[in-house]
Amino acid sequence: MQHAHFEKPHSAKPIAVDIDGEPKGVLVAHEDGFRFLAVKLDAFGVDGKIFKSVAAAEAAVRDSLRPEA
């Protein structure tokens, strides 16, 4: 007897983005890299944006937290 084989879709775990020890959001896999989903109000400036790498996303979040002069 043969059994049907179903593969589970790949579901990468979200990657937490912490800036100075405070969680600001998560990165989820996207076909073009990583999409940032903010969990703190001060990080909503980059919410939904897509980044090529985790490092690029972290840098963008960090930059968005800097007070504008």
Secondary structure, 3 states (H helix, E strand, C coil): CCCCCCCCCCCCCCEEEEECCEEEEEEEEECCEEEEEECCHHHHHHCCCEECCHHHHHHHHHHHHCCCC
